Amino acid sequence: MNSYSLDLRQKIVDCYENKEGSIRQLAKRFKVSPDCVRRLLKRFYEEGTIEPKSYSGGNQPLLKSSHLEVLTTLVEEDNDATLPQLAQRLEAQTNLTVSSSTISRGISKLNLTRKKNSQGDRSLYSVKTTSAL
């Protein structure tokens, strides 16, 4: 969700300082939540700014390029390995403990897809190709 414009933020602060209404009245007037007004005023009085905070970015990926290289080697050695097996083997070689979900994201990043083997089990890996129609 995008942050509110600086113009709207300034209007809310100005109206509050001019005592044109309570937090709830201003929230209703500007069609924002009372918590939005409360947080904006708190930020204005404590930090002196009404600008939105920058996005901090979330968690960094656990699998670095060196781990992805090891994962590629593991898949090439045994393309029938399951995700938990690959996670165990990766931990044995790199001392990095990861979940099956992390292994799955790493395999996706490497453009590998799971293919069905002759018994119908989804365990073989191959390079993903894009087809042009």
Secondary structure, 3 states (H helix, E strand, C coil): CCCCCHHHHHHHHHHHHCCCCCHHHHHHHHCCCHHHHHHHHHHHHHHCCCCCCCCCCCCCCCCCHHHHHHHHHHHHHCCCCCHHHHHHHHHHHHCCCCCHHHHHHHHHHCCEEEEECCCCCEEEEEECCCCCC
